[in-house]
């Protein structure tokens, strides 16, 4: 089971590096926002993996709060663009 944990964290870490690359390179604002949303999703996955491996249910609550915060940020960005925020695409 320990190897599965290490492989999972390794893959999620690679995903984080690729997400940061898209965040920095992303030519448009929506590309960067999608990268931020994906970043939040990977952080929730890492928190959930940690909670499962170490049998700590407290971290599941942290993952839920992070997911809800990311969802509210996506809604806020969508409303910002809907009201005529700056767009460069």
Secondary structure in CASP SS format (residue, H / E / C, confidence):
PFRMAT SS
TARGET T0000
AUTHOR 0000-0000-0000
METHOD secondary structure of the structure
MODEL  1
X C 1.00
X H 1.00
X H 1.00
X H 1.00
X H 1.00
X H 1.00
X H 1.00
X H 1.00
X H 1.00
X H 1.00
X H 1.00
X H 1.00
X H 1.00
X H 1.00
X H 1.00
X H 1.00
X H 1.00
X H 1.00
X H 1.00
X H 1.00
X H 1.00
X H 1.00
X H 1.00
X H 1.00
X H 1.00
X C 1.00
X C 1.00
X C 1.00
X H 1.00
X H 1.00
X H 1.00
X H 1.00
X H 1.00
X H 1.00
X H 1.00
X H 1.00
X H 1.00
X H 1.00
X H 1.00
X H 1.00
X H 1.00
X H 1.00
X H 1.00
X H 1.00
X H 1.00
X H 1.00
X H 1.00
X H 1.00
X H 1.00
X H 1.00
X H 1.00
X H 1.00
X H 1.00
X H 1.00
X C 1.00
X C 1.00
X C 1.00
X H 1.00
X H 1.00
X H 1.00
X H 1.00
X H 1.00
X H 1.00
X H 1.00
X H 1.00
X H 1.00
X H 1.00
X H 1.00
X H 1.00
X H 1.00
X H 1.00
X H 1.00
X H 1.00
X H 1.00
X H 1.00
X H 1.00
X H 1.00
X H 1.00
X H 1.00
X H 1.00
X H 1.00
X H 1.00
X C 1.00
X C 1.00
X C 1.00
X C 1.00
X C 1.00
X C 1.00
X C 1.00
END
